[in-house]
Amino acid sequence: MASWVDGQPDERLTIRDRALAYGDGLFETMRVEGGQPCLFERHMARLQEGCRRLRIPLDDAVLRREVLAYCAQFDQGVAKLIVTRGDGQRGYAPPEPCLPRRILQASPLPAYPAVNADAGVELFPCRTRLAEQPLLAGLKHLNRLEQVLARGEWQDPVYAEGLMCDTSGRVIEGVFSNLFLVLDGRLLTPSLQRCGVAGVMRAEIIARAASWMPVEQRDVSIAALERAEEVFLCNSLYGIWPVRRLQQRIWPVGGVTRKLQALLSEHSGIS
């Protein structure tokens, strides 16, 4: 399926787009089912917050119409939305006026093995650390070089994901996933006040779990992770993957993980 640029079928970008020079923009990766983007409102809310913090003016109504029209063209797959600050001259100073660019791309759903969601996955302990920058923390901005370096650390297919910590050694997230653990009767997910991506599936899980168990967003150490009773990963494409192993630590697939998988499958179609 053809890509769209600013609402029109196009596969080309000007070399002056600031996304190329500086990663100056944001993106959303949306699962599409039945021609509709899943968790659409959460994706749009995160994008709006990112544009506000990066001071990129965005016409929300136009963008929503384009995304829905684009996704309506295919029954199932992945729609990637990229918003850049648009064209600029040499230098870091943002252009005035700023004319953002909107890019939509389609691809098939990734063919993840069913065993990942059923029996769980093994995590690779990444050496690459996430830099602590509160001004960008939580945003899904276009600079993903830390994730590129981390994902390049392993080729063995036994590892479905990698675990990333920040420069102080706190557990933050997977390379392309958010992390949860069950510890002392609570559902914990690492604080993203210093770095990391605030995933839309992470937000959905927090909202759904909060009605029946305590949920906390706080700093998580490796020691706390090792003491956890259950561990799982999530993102908006695959839903939830239990974590069964990190180095010598092995976890069972627990009841909280299974309950959340069932809830997501029932309400969003993501299993």
C-alpha positions as CSV (number, residue, x, y, z in Angstrom):
1,M,0.0,0.0,0.0
2,A,1.3,3.5,-0.9
3,S,2.5,5.8,1.8
4,W,0.9,9.2,2.3
5,V,2.7,12.5,2.8
6,D,0.6,15.4,4.0
7,G,-2.6,13.5,3.1
8,Q,-1.6,12.6,-0.5
9,P,-0.1,9.3,-1.9
10,D,3.7,9.9,-2.1
11,E,6.9,8.0,-1.4
12,R,9.3,11.0,-1.4
13,L,10.6,13.4,1.2
14,T,12.7,16.5,0.7
15,I,16.2,16.3,1.9
16,R,15.6,19.5,3.9
17,D,13.2,17.7,6.3
18,R,14.5,18.1,9.8
19,A,13.7,14.5,10.6
20,L,16.7,13.5,8.5
21,A,19.2,15.9,10.0
22,Y,18.1,15.9,13.7
23,G,15.4,13.3,14.3
24,D,13.2,16.3,14.9
25,G,9.8,14.7,15.2
26,L,7.6,12.0,16.7
27,F,6.0,8.8,15.6
28,E,3.2,6.3,16.5
29,T,3.0,2.7,15.5
30,M,-0.6,1.5,15.4
31,R,-2.1,-1.9,15.1
32,V,-5.0,-1.9,12.6
33,E,-7.9,-4.4,12.9
34,G,-10.9,-4.2,10.6
35,G,-9.7,-1.0,9.1
36,Q,-9.5,0.8,12.5
37,P,-6.4,1.8,14.5
38,C,-6.4,0.1,17.9
39,L,-6.0,2.3,21.0
40,F,-6.4,5.3,18.7
41,E,-7.3,7.8,21.4
42,R,-4.2,6.8,23.4
43,H,-2.0,7.1,20.4
44,M,-3.4,10.6,19.5
45,A,-3.1,11.8,23.2
46,R,0.6,10.8,23.3
47,L,1.3,12.4,20.0
48,Q,-0.4,15.6,21.1
49,E,1.6,15.7,24.3
50,G,4.8,15.1,22.4
51,C,4.0,17.9,19.9
52,R,3.2,20.2,22.9
53,R,6.5,19.5,24.6
54,L,8.6,19.8,21.4
55,R,6.6,22.9,20.3
56,I,5.5,21.4,17.0
57,P,2.1,22.9,15.9
58,L,-0.3,20.2,15.0
59,D,-3.8,20.3,13.5
60,D,-5.4,17.5,15.4
61,A,-8.6,17.4,13.4
62,V,-6.8,17.1,10.0
63,L,-4.4,14.4,11.4
64,R,-7.3,12.3,12.8
65,R,-9.1,12.4,9.5
66,E,-6.0,11.4,7.6
67,V,-5.1,8.5,9.9
68,L,-8.7,7.1,9.9
69,A,-9.0,7.4,6.1
70,Y,-5.6,5.7,5.6
71,C,-6.3,2.8,8.0
72,A,-9.7,2.2,6.4
73,Q,-8.0,1.1,3.2
74,F,-6.6,-2.1,4.7
75,D,-8.3,-4.7,7.0
76,Q,-5.3,-5.6,9.2
77,G,-1.7,-4.5,9.6
78,V,0.4,-1.8,11.0
79,A,0.1,2.0,10.3
80,K,3.1,4.1,11.2
81,L,2.4,7.8,11.6
82,I,5.4,10.2,11.6
83,V,5.1,13.9,12.4
84,T,8.2,16.0,11.6
85,R,8.9,19.7,12.2
86,G,9.1,20.0,8.4
87,D,11.7,21.6,6.3
88,G,14.5,23.8,7.6
89,Q,17.8,25.3,6.7
90,R,21.2,24.3,8.2
91,G,21.4,24.8,12.0
92,Y,19.5,23.7,15.1
93,A,17.2,26.7,15.4
94,P,13.6,25.7,14.7
95,P,12.2,27.3,11.5
96,E,9.7,30.1,11.7
97,P,7.1,29.5,10.6
98,C,7.1,25.8,11.3
99,L,5.2,23.7,8.8
100,P,5.0,20.2,10.1
101,R,5.0,17.2,7.8
102,R,2.7,14.2,8.2
103,I,3.7,10.8,6.9
104,L,1.7,7.6,7.0
105,Q,3.1,4.2,6.1
106,A,1.6,0.7,6.1
107,S,3.1,-2.7,6.7
108,P,1.9,-6.3,7.6
109,L,1.6,-7.3,11.2
110,P,4.9,-8.8,12.5
111,A,4.8,-12.6,12.5
112,Y,5.7,-13.1,16.1
113,P,5.7,-16.7,17.3
114,A,2.6,-17.7,19.2
115,V,4.8,-19.3,21.9
116,N,5.9,-15.8,23.0
117,A,2.5,-14.9,24.4
118,D,1.8,-18.5,25.6
119,A,5.0,-19.8,27.2
120,G,6.9,-16.5,27.6
121,V,10.1,-15.1,26.3
122,E,13.8,-14.9,27.3
123,L,15.3,-11.4,27.8
124,F,18.8,-10.4,26.6
125,P,20.6,-8.1,29.2
126,C,21.6,-5.1,27.0
127,R,24.8,-3.3,27.8
128,T,23.5,-0.1,26.1
129,R,22.2,2.3,28.6
130,L,19.4,4.9,28.2
131,A,20.5,8.4,28.8
132,E,18.6,10.4,31.5
133,Q,16.9,13.4,29.9
134,P,13.6,14.4,31.6
135,L,12.8,16.9,28.8
136,L,12.3,14.0,26.4
137,A,11.3,11.3,28.9
138,G,8.2,9.4,27.8
139,L,8.1,10.8,24.3
140,K,8.2,8.5,21.2
141,H,10.6,10.9,19.4
142,L,12.4,9.9,16.2
143,N,15.9,9.6,17.7
144,R,16.0,5.8,18.5
145,L,19.8,5.3,18.3
146,E,20.0,3.9,21.8
147,Q,17.5,1.2,20.7
148,V,19.3,0.6,17.5
149,L,22.6,0.0,19.4
150,A,20.8,-2.2,22.0
151,R,19.1,-4.4,19.4
152,G,22.4,-4.9,17.6
153,E,23.8,-6.6,20.7
154,W,22.2,-10.0,20.0
155,Q,21.4,-12.1,17.0
156,D,20.5,-15.4,18.8
157,P,16.7,-16.0,18.2
158,V,16.4,-17.5,21.6
159,Y,16.0,-13.8,22.8
160,A,12.7,-12.2,21.8
161,E,13.6,-8.9,23.5
162,G,16.3,-7.0,25.4
163,L,16.2,-5.4,28.8
164,M,17.4,-1.8,29.0
165,C,18.5,0.1,32.1
166,D,19.4,3.8,32.5
167,T,22.8,5.1,33.1
168,S,22.2,4.8,36.9
169,G,21.4,1.1,36.6
170,R,17.6,1.4,37.1
171,V,15.4,-1.0,35.1
172,I,13.4,1.0,32.5
173,E,12.0,-1.0,29.6
174,G,12.6,-3.4,26.7
175,V,14.1,-2.3,23.5
176,F,10.6,-2.1,21.9
177,S,8.4,-2.9,24.9
178,N,7.4,-1.6,28.3
179,L,8.0,-3.8,31.4
180,F,5.7,-4.8,34.3
181,L,6.3,-6.9,37.4
182,V,4.2,-8.3,40.1
183,L,5.8,-7.9,43.5
184,D,4.3,-8.2,47.0
185,G,0.8,-8.1,45.7
186,R,1.3,-5.0,43.5
187,L,1.7,-4.4,39.8
188,L,4.8,-2.3,39.2
189,T,6.1,-0.6,36.1
190,P,9.3,1.5,36.0
191,S,9.0,5.2,36.4
192,L,9.6,7.1,33.1
193,Q,10.4,10.5,34.6
194,R,14.0,10.4,33.4
195,C,13.9,8.4,30.2
196,G,12.0,5.7,28.3
197,V,8.9,5.6,26.1
198,A,5.4,5.9,27.7
199,G,3.7,3.2,25.7
200,V,0.0,3.3,24.9
201,M,-0.3,-0.4,25.8
202,R,1.4,0.4,29.1
203,A,-1.2,3.1,29.8
204,E,-4.0,0.7,28.8
205,I,-2.8,-2.0,31.2
206,I,-2.4,0.5,34.1
207,A,-6.0,1.7,33.6
208,R,-7.4,-1.8,33.4
209,A,-5.4,-3.3,36.3
210,A,-6.0,-0.4,38.7
211,S,-9.7,-1.5,39.3
212,W,-8.7,-4.8,40.9
213,M,-5.1,-4.5,42.2
214,P,-2.7,-1.8,43.4
215,V,-0.6,-0.3,40.5
216,E,2.6,1.7,41.0
217,Q,4.9,3.6,38.7
218,R,8.2,3.8,40.5
219,D,12.0,3.2,40.2
220,V,12.8,-0.5,39.8
221,S,16.2,-2.0,40.6
222,I,17.6,-5.2,39.2
223,A,17.3,-6.7,42.7
224,A,13.5,-5.8,42.7
225,L,13.1,-7.4,39.3
226,E,14.8,-10.6,40.5
227,R,12.5,-10.7,43.5
228,A,9.3,-10.4,41.3
229,E,6.7,-13.1,41.3
230,E,5.7,-12.4,37.6
231,V,7.3,-10.3,34.9
232,F,5.8,-9.4,31.5
233,L,6.4,-7.1,28.5
234,C,3.8,-5.2,26.5
235,N,3.5,-3.1,23.3
236,S,0.6,-2.0,21.1
237,L,1.3,-4.6,18.3
238,Y,1.7,-7.9,20.3
239,G,-0.2,-7.1,23.5
240,I,1.5,-9.0,26.4
241,W,4.4,-11.4,26.5
242,P,5.2,-13.1,29.8
243,V,8.9,-13.1,30.6
244,R,10.1,-16.5,31.6
245,R,13.9,-16.0,31.9
246,L,16.6,-13.3,32.3
247,Q,20.0,-15.0,32.6
248,Q,19.7,-17.3,35.6
249,R,16.4,-16.0,36.9
250,I,13.3,-17.9,35.8
251,W,9.7,-16.8,36.3
252,P,6.4,-18.7,36.0
253,V,3.6,-17.3,33.8
254,G,1.4,-16.0,36.6
255,G,-2.3,-15.3,37.2
256,V,-2.0,-11.6,36.9
257,T,-0.3,-11.9,33.5
258,R,-3.0,-14.3,32.2
259,K,-5.8,-12.2,33.5
260,L,-4.5,-9.1,31.7
261,Q,-3.9,-11.0,28.5
262,A,-7.6,-12.1,28.6
263,L,-8.8,-8.6,29.3
264,L,-6.8,-7.2,26.4
265,S,-8.0,-9.9,24.0
266,E,-11.7,-9.4,25.0
267,H,-11.7,-5.6,24.8
268,S,-9.1,-4.7,22.1
269,G,-8.7,-7.9,20.0
270,I,-5.0,-8.0,20.8
271,S,-4.0,-11.4,22.1
